[in-house]
Amino acid sequence: MGVLLLRLGDNTPGSDEGRMELIKELMETCTSLTERVLALEEAKTAQDSVINILKLRVKRLEKKRGKNFITYEEEIV
């Protein structure tokens, strides 16, 4: 992802070309950040799914073994 740098003197305040270039850079940055957020949300959803599956497996093992072992949560308390 590119970094948006605003430098004084590059474009005159009345320059339509300068404003359009700045708007283009801002839109590209916004699009890039939006894509990154969506990718992170998808990764979180996938991780949540795996975590829930693992929790279910732990519960099944605890039930099968009759809770003869200490779980991580019990160690913390």
JOFEN-V503885 format. One record per residue. N is the residue number from 1. RES is the residue in one letter. NEAR is the number of other ideal C-beta (glycine too) atoms within 10 Angstrom. D_LAST is the distance of its C-alpha to the last C-alpha in Angstrom with 1 decimal. Layout:
# JOFEN-V503885
N:RES:NEAR:D_LAST ; N:RES:NEAR:D_LAST
This chain:
# JOFEN-V503885
1:M:10:43.8 ; 2:G:8:46.5 ; 3:V:6:45.9 ; 4:L:12:48.0 ; 5:L:7:49.9 ; 6:L:8:52.1 ; 7:R:6:55.0 ; 8:L:5:57.5 ; 9:G:5:61.1 ; 10:D:11:60.5 ; 11:N:16:61.7 ; 12:T:9:63.8 ; 13:P:6:62.5 ; 14:G:7:65.1 ; 15:S:12:64.7 ; 16:D:8:63.9 ; 17:E:9:63.3 ; 18:G:13:60.7 ; 19:R:13:58.9 ; 20:M:11:59.0 ; 21:E:13:57.6 ; 22:L:15:54.8 ; 23:I:10:54.0 ; 24:K:10:54.0 ; 25:E:15:51.6 ; 26:L:11:49.3 ; 27:M:10:49.4 ; 28:E:13:48.7 ; 29:T:14:45.7 ; 30:C:11:44.4 ; 31:T:11:44.9 ; 32:S:13:43.2 ; 33:L:11:40.1 ; 34:T:10:40.1 ; 35:E:11:40.2 ; 36:R:11:37.3 ; 37:V:10:35.2 ; 38:L:10:36.1 ; 39:A:10:35.2 ; 40:L:10:31.8 ; 41:E:10:31.2 ; 42:E:10:32.4 ; 43:A:10:30.1 ; 44:K:10:27.1 ; 45:T:9:28.2 ; 46:A:10:28.6 ; 47:Q:10:25.2 ; 48:D:10:23.7 ; 49:S:10:25.7 ; 50:V:9:24.6 ; 51:I:10:20.9 ; 52:N:10:21.5 ; 53:I:10:23.5 ; 54:L:10:20.9 ; 55:K:10:18.2 ; 56:L:10:20.9 ; 57:R:10:21.6 ; 58:V:13:18.1 ; 59:K:11:18.2 ; 60:R:10:21.6 ; 61:L:12:20.6 ; 62:E:13:17.8 ; 63:K:9:20.4 ; 64:K:9:23.1 ; 65:R:9:21.2 ; 66:G:7:19.9 ; 67:K:11:16.2 ; 68:N:7:17.2 ; 69:F:9:14.8 ; 70:I:8:11.1 ; 71:T:12:10.4 ; 72:Y:7:9.2 ; 73:E:8:6.7 ; 74:E:9:5.4 ; 75:E:7:5.6 ; 76:I:6:3.8 ; 77:V:4:0.0
